[in-house]
Amino acid sequence: MSITAYGIEKEALEDLLREAHNGSSQLPDFQRGWVWDDDHVRSLLASISLGYPIGAVMMLRTGGDGLRFKQRAIEGAAETATGTADRLILDGQQRLTSLFQSLQLNRPVLTRDQRGREIERWYYIDMQQALDPLGDREEAVVSLPADRQIRRFGRDVIEDYSTPEREYESMLFPLSKAFDSRRWRVGFERFWEYNEEKIELWNEFDEQIVTRFEQYQVPVIELGKDTPKEAVCQVFEKVNTGGVTLTVFELLTATYAADDFQLRPDWEAREREIHQHSILAGVSNTDFLQAVTLLATMERREAALAGGTDEDRAPGVGCKRADMLRLELSEYRRWANPLVEGFKVAARFLHGQHLYDAKFLPYGSQLVPLAAILTTVGRDWEPHAAREKLAQWYWCGVLGELYGGSTETRFARDLPEVVDWIRNEGPEPTTVYDAEFAEARLLTLRTRNSAAYKGIYALLLREGACDWMTGEEATVQTYFDERIDIHHIFPQKWCGENEVEPARCDSIVNKTPLTAATNRSIGGDAPREYLDRIVTKKQVPHDDLDRFLRSHLIDPTGLYADDFEGFFATRRAALLEAIRKAMGKQTAADTVEDAEEVPAQYELVHGDSLVSEDLAE
């Protein structure tokens, strides 16, 4: 953008508000709604009454050939704003909307109180307090309810300013008359029977307060109509005083709307379809756009390479913010439908890994490359060898804990590398190569805040963990019907009574997926006691119960003997073997002491203290 593509001028506040009223100034569709509360509005009005600066406003001149955004009137002007805007408000929306509604509309302002509740307010300025050189100007700006009456406890009226005469008597000037004060002044002087003292008060108020509103100038930075779209988005975010970064979805919504494509309802329909699968309940519009961008940029790269472009010069695969902003509408339309199917297949794949619930999904972010990979390979993922590769990549990402924080670069590697690995027997993907699981990590996995914790929980289900009372394995239906969750094996109560340190008690080594009913049967008792109840009260044969326990990678010997240390050692070894199997590589040896340096986080499972009445002795 040329340095001469913008200009800075001062414009009268009244003119700016008039433009908003008739629609010659509007908002681009990516602007969020007006959100200022009552205190902010009062403070802004006080600043103008003092002639203080309120900051510059940034406008974008419309009419450029390559720059079109969907427009909307500022809040309150929908009925009066007609036609197409000459300028779009990039920065200053909150200030201009607050001033427009309080000074121009002549109706109550719909704002919020300190608790965020919607309220309607008229704004006044106390003439006497405003002229007091020692007074607080913000306190002089008064907001009144829509009926202009103040009530005690919401019932009895104790102050009434609902008529002009009551305004005159109380010397409260309505700021909705700031640009047309003559008629109010005439009524004020008549009410006070042309009292000289009151006329002098008005004259001083008019000179010091009203005139400041009438003559107030606002610096306006105007961007030219030929400003590039990317520059507008960047400039908006750099200068916008709202302090909230726009999402890519909002920016693309406004961009696509200029071509009569409504991105939001399109996404909402896709969202409903995707969210029918519980495991996909966390997929957001940004996730979807990231995956679309991965697919689009990979297609661009492949086309360039097919056309003879050198690999170093071919466009890269990516889904960073800049890549997403360059996503063409044609590319979105090209990939959106196949990607929805890709997410559905991802849900099918995850169910095969015994992941059913978004609450226990290790990394929601890993769905982005997973769905893009499955969209690209189509049915090529279905043969056993391909499934095994995809599963190895997935578990390496989970148990190697590689998808926390900024992951766009890894996504961009995952898509081409995993596709090549599956389709063409290409080299091992970077994610598989990078993944490591330190053996001592098991001792620090204590809450579901960790991806690896959730991953091991799912691995246990994948290993065929059966319910201890029914012998059923988890499926999509039984998982939710039986309310399967992760619970302690040696209960917290027992561990506390037997001086087992909380870090080991709450470790994933001492937890396993159980139904709610089975967890109630455990209560807080020693394993030997609750296992005996399951055998005697639920009539589960010993041999079957031993088999059910082993399906959880538990050696029954340690439980029947209430031997926590023996149990802990054998289960730790069994879990490490399951992790090695899932990752297709060895775990990294580490010392227990290193792991214990990590501060413990404890998870309270209240079910430990519950004992089912029909099982209790």
N, C-alpha and C positions, 0 to 999 in steps of 0.2 A: 504494500500500500504506500503510495507516494506521501511524502511529508506534507504536501499541499492538499491532501484529500479531506481535510477537515478545517473548520473555522471556529473561532470563539467570539461570541458577541453577548452583550447583555440585553435581555428582553424583559419587558414588564410582566410581573406576575399575573396581572389581570389578563393580559393577552394570552399567556400560556394556558390559563384556566378556561378562557373562552375557546381556544383551539380544542381543548379536551371536550368541552361541552358540545361543539358542533361536529366533532369527529375528524378534524383535519390533523389532529395528533392522536394517535392510538398506540396500543401496545403490540409488540410481536407476540405470537402465540406461545413462545417459549417462556415468557415472563410468568412467574408465579402470581397467585392472587394477592390482593391487598391484605396485610396481616397486622398493621399497627394497632396498638391498644390505646385506650383512653389517655394514659399518661404520656405516651409519645406524641399524640395529637396536641395535647395541651402544651407540652414543651415546645413543639414546633411553632404554634401560634404565638407563644410568648416571645420566641426569638424574633419573629417578624415584627411584632409590636415594638421591639427594641431596636429594630434595624440591623440585627445581627445577621451575618451570613449563614445560609443554610446549606451551602455546597452547590456545586454545579450540576446541571442537568445535561445528559448526553442524548442527542437525537440522531436518528439516521434518516437521511433524505431518501424517499422512495422513488421508484420509477426506473431504476437501473435494469439493463437487459438481463443480467445474470443473477440478480439478487431479489428474490421474492420470498416473503414470509407471510403466513396467514396472520391476519390482524384481528384485534378485538378492542372495543372501547374500554376505557378505564372504568372501574366499578362506579356505578351511579349514572353513567352517561349513555347507557345502551339505548334509551328512548330518544335521545336528542342527537346522537352521533350518527350521521348518515353519510353514505358514500365511502370512497377510498381515502385513506389517510395520505397526507403529503409528507408526514414525518412519523417515525416510530420512536417511542421512548425506550432507550436502552438502559439509562441510569437515572434514577429519580422518581421511579414509580410510586414508592411508598409516600414520599413527600408530596408529590403532585396530587395523588389520590386523596390524601388526608386534607390538603388545602382545598381541592375541588369540592369535596363533600361538605366541608365545614364552612366554606366561604361563598360557594357558588350555587349550591343546589336548593337552598331554602327548604330543606326537610331534615329530619333527624339523621345523624350519622350512625350507620350500623358498624359498631366497633366491638372491642372486647374489654373486659375488666382484667384485674391483675391475675385472676384465676383462669383466664381464658374463656369465660362465659360471654356469649353474645349480649350486647346491650345497645340501646339506642340513646344518643346524646345530642343535645343542642349545646353550642359553645358560645359563651358570653365573656365579657371582660368587665370587671368591676372598675368603674370609672375613677372613683376616689382612690382605691388602692393602687391602681395603675399609675396615678399621678403622684403618689407618695414616693419621694426620692429614696426613702429608706425601706420601701416595701419590696417584697419578693414578687417579681412579675409572674412567675409560674403560678403562684397562689392567687394572683389577680385574675387569671384565666379560669373561668368556672364552667364545669360541664353539668348540664341538667338532664333529667330523664325526658323521654319523648313527650310527656304531658306537661313538662316544665313545673312539676310539683314535687316537693320533697316531703316524704312521709316518715313518721316514726314507726319502726317495726313493720313497715310495709302497709300500714293502715291509715292512721290519722295524719291529715295534711298539716304540716307545721310551717311550710313556706310555699308560696304560690306566685309563680311568675308567668302565668299562662296567658296574660293579656298585655298589650302594649302599656297600658296604664300602670300595671304592676312592675313592668320593666323600668318605666320612667321613675316611679316612686323609689325603687331600690337602686336606681342608677346603675343598672346592668345593661350594657350595650350588646345587642346580639351581633356576633361576628358575621352572621349570614348577610348583614346589611353593610359590610365593610366597603363594598364598591358602589353602594347606592344608599348613602347615609342621609341624604337631604330630607327625605320624607320622615324618617325617624327623628331627626333633629327638630323638625317643625312640631311634631307631636310632643316631643320632650319639652320644648319651650312653652307650648300652649298649656301642657299639664301643670307646669310650675308658674303659670300666669305671668310669664316673661320676667320672672325674678332675675334681677341683674346678677346676683351671685351665681345662680344656676346657669345663666347664659355665659358668664365668664368661665365657669367650670367646663361647659361644653366646648367653648372656643379653645381652651387650653388642651382639652382631650382630643379635639379634632386636629389640632396642630401637631401634638406630640404622638398620637396613636393612630388615628384614622388615616392621616396623610401618609404614614409609613406603609400602610397596606396598599393605598392607592398608587404610591410611587415606587413600590418595592421592585428592584431589578434582580433578576436571576441570571448568573452566567450560564450560557448555553453553548455546549460543544456540539457542533453539527458535523457528522460524517457524510461525505459525499455519496451520491447514489451509485457510484461505480466501485464502492468499497467491496472487496471480495468477501464471500460468505464466511470463509474460515476466519478472516480477520474480524468480522463482526462478532462471531462467537467468542474469539479470544479476547477482544477488547471488552466485550460485555462482562466477562468473568473477571478481568483484571480491575475494572473500575466500579463494578456494581457494588453498592454499599450495603446490600442486604446480607452479605456475609455467608450466603449459602451457594455452594457450587451447583451449577446446573448439571443435570444428568445428560448423558448422550441421548437418551430416549427423548427428552424434552426438546433438545435441539433438532434432532431428526424429525420429530413430529412437526415442528414449525417449517422445516425445510420441505418435507414431502407434501405438506398441506398446500404449498404453492403450486404443486402439480395435481391438486385435487385428490390427493390420496390421504386418507385419514388413518394415520398409524395407530392411534390409541384404540379405537374400536377394533381394528384389525388384530392388534395384540390381545385385547381382552377376550376375543373369541378363541384365539389360540391358547391363551392362558387357561380358560375353562377346560379345554380339551386336554391340555398337559396335566393340569392339577387334578384330573380324575384319578390319577395314580398317586397314592399317598406318598410314595418315595420321592415324587417330583414336586411336592407341595411348596418347596422353597424356591423353585425356578422363577427368576424375576425377568422383567423386560430387558434389563441390561445383560443378564446371562444369555438371553435369546439372541440379542443383537451381537454379542461377542461371538457366539457360535456361527451366526450368519456371516460375520466378517471373516472368521477363519476360513469358511468355505469359499467365500468370494475371492479372498486374496490368494488362496491356494489355486483356484481356477485361473486367476490372472497370471500367476507364476507359471503354471503348466502351459498356458497358451503362449507365453513369451518364450519359454524353452522350446516348445514345438516349432516356433517360428524362427529358431536359430539364434536366439539371444544367449549370450554367455551366462553361465550360472551366477557369476559375480554381479552381472548387470541386470539380471532378471528381477522383477519386483519381489519383495519378500512376503512370506506368510506372516500375518500378525493380527492382533485384535486389541492393540492399545487404543487409547482414546482418539488419537489422531487418525488411526486406521478406520475406526468406527465412524468418525465424522465424514470420512471420504466415501462411505458406503453409498453407492448409487441406488436410487429407487428401483431400477431395473434389476439390480443384483439382489436386493431384498426380495422382490417378487419371484425371482428365479429360485431362491433357496428356502424361502419361508415354509412352504408346504412340505418339501422333503425333510426339513429339519424337525418339524412337528413329529413326523413318523420316526425320525432318528431318536427323539427323546422317548417316544413310546417303546422303541426297541431297547433303549438304555434301561428303562424300568424293567423290562423283561430280563435283561442281562443281570441287573442287580438282584432281582428276585431269585435268580439262579445262584447268586452268591449269598442268599439268605439275608438280604437287606430289604426290609419292607417299609420302614417308617422313617420319615424325614428327620425325626428327633434323633435317631441313631445313625443317620448318614454321616460317615466320617468327614467328608469334605463336599459341601454343596458345590464348591467351585470346580471340582473335578468332573461334574456333569457336563461342563462346557466342552472340553475336548472329547469326552466320551461320546456325547451325542453327535458331535461333528465327525468323529471317526466312523461311527455306525452309519451315519448318513452317507458318507463317502464309499464305504466298502459294500454297502447293501447286504445281500445275503452271503457274501464271502466270509462273514464272521461265523456262520453257522457250523461248518465242519469242526470236528473235535479239536484238531490241532490249532485252528484259528481261535477257538474259544479259550483254549489253554493259554495262548499268547496274550489275548486280551485280558484274561483274568490275572496273569502274572504282572502285566503292566499296571493294572488297577491296584493290586495289592501292594506292589512296590511303592506306588504313590501314597497309599494309605499308611502302611506300616513304616515306610521311610519318612513319613510326615513331610512330604515335599510340596504340599499345596496350601500352606499357610502364607499369609502376606501377599505380596505382589507376585502374581503367577502368570502374567500374560506372555512372558518370554518362554516359559515352559509349555504353555498351551501351543504356541507357534511351532515348537519342536515336536510336540506330541503328535499333532495331526499328520504331517507327512511321514514322520518316522514310524509310527505304529501302523499306518496304512501300508507303507513299503514293507514292513516286517511281516504283516499278515499276507499281503498279496504276492510279494516278490521274493520272500525269504531274505529280505534285506537285513542289515546289521541290527543288533540289539539296540532298542531305543535308549536315549540318554536317561530317561526316568528310571528304567530298569537298571542301568549301569550305576547311576548315582545313589540308588536306594541302599540304606544300611539300617539295621536294627541292632542296637546295642543290648546285650543280654540284660544288663542291669536296669534297662529302661522299664522292664516289667515291674520293678519295685516302686517306680515313681508314677505309674498310671493308676490314679485313684478316683478320678471323676470323669464324667462324660464330656468335660470341656476339651479333652484330648481326642484327636482323630484316631490315634493308635488304640486308645481305650475302646472306642466304639468299634474299631476294626476287629479287635480280638473278640469282642462280644459277638460280632457277626460270624467270625471264623468258627466259634464254638457251635453256632447254629448250623453252619455249613458242614461241620464235622459230624452232624447228626444228633446233636444233643436232644435227648428225649425227656419228656416230663417224668418226674420221679414217681408219680402216682398213677398216671394213665399210660405211660410208655409212648405217647404220641410225639412225633417229630413236629417241628414248627413248619407251617405252611403260611401262605398269605392269610388264609381264613383263620386258622387256629392262633396265629400270632396276635391278631386283634381280638378275636372272640375270647381267648383265655387271658388276655392282658399280660403277655409275656414281657418281663423286664429283667434287669440285672440285679441280683441280690447276693448277700453274703452267704458263704457256705458254713464257716465257723461264725456264728452270729456275733455282732458287736458286743452284746451283753455278756456272752460267754468269754469273749476275748478280754473284755475289761476285767472280769472277775478272775481271769487266769493270767493276768499281767502280760498279755500279748501287746506289743507296742502298736499304737494306732496306724502307723505307716504300713506295717505288714498286714494288719487286720483289714485295712481298706484298700489294699493293693488288688489289682485285677486278678492276681493269682488266687485270691480268696473270694472271688465272685464268679457267678455263672448265671445264664439266663434261666429263669424259672417262671412258672405261671403264678398268678396272684394267690390261687388256692394253695399251691405247694409252699409258697413263702409263708403263708399263715400257719401252715402245719409245722414249720420249723420253729417259729417263735424265737425265743432267746435261749433255747436249751442247747445242751451239749449234743454234738452229732449222734452219739450213740443213742441218746434218748429219743431224738426225733426220728431217727431211722427205725428204731424199734416200734414207734407209734405207726409209722407208715406200713410196716409189716403186719402188725396186729390189728390195727383199726381199719386200714384200707385193704387188708388182705392181699398185699403185694408179696409174692414169693421172694425169698432171699436172693435166689439166683437171678431173677428178673431185675430186682432192685440193683444188684451189683452190676448188671449189664447196663442199666440206665445211668448209673454213676459213671461208668467207664466211658459212656458216650459223651460225657462232659469232660473227658480227659482227667478223671479223678480216680486215683487208686483207692478202692473202698477200705483197704486195710487201715490206713491212717485215720479215717473217719470213725470206724467201729472202735478204734482204740483211743479216740479223742486225742490223737497225737498230732498237734498242730504242726510241729517242726517236720515230722516225717511227711505229712500230707503236703506241706508247702514245698518241700524239695522235689517230690515226685511230680507235682502238678506244674511247677515252674519248668521242669525239664520237658514235660509233655507239651506245654504251650510253646516253648521255644522250637520244638520240632514241628509243630503245626505252622508256626510263622515261617520257618525255613522252607517248608513245603509250599506255602502260598506264594512266597517271594521267589522261589526257585534259586535261592542262594543261601550261603551260610550267614548266620548272625555274627555280629562283631563281639568278641570276648571283651568283658569289662569287669571291673571290680564292684562288689556290693557297696564298699565304702564310698566310691565315687557317687553312686546313685543316692546314698543316704544324705549327701550334702544338699540335695535339692529340698527346699522347704516342703513340708507335707501339706496336702490339702485333703480335708476329710469330707466324706459324704455320709450324711446320716440317712439311714434307711429305717424308717419307723416301723416297718413290717416286722423287724426282728423281735419286737416286744409283743407281737400278737400271737395267740395260740388258738387254733380252731377248737370250738367247744366239743365237737364230736371226736377229736383226736386227743384232747387233754386227758391226762390220767384222772 
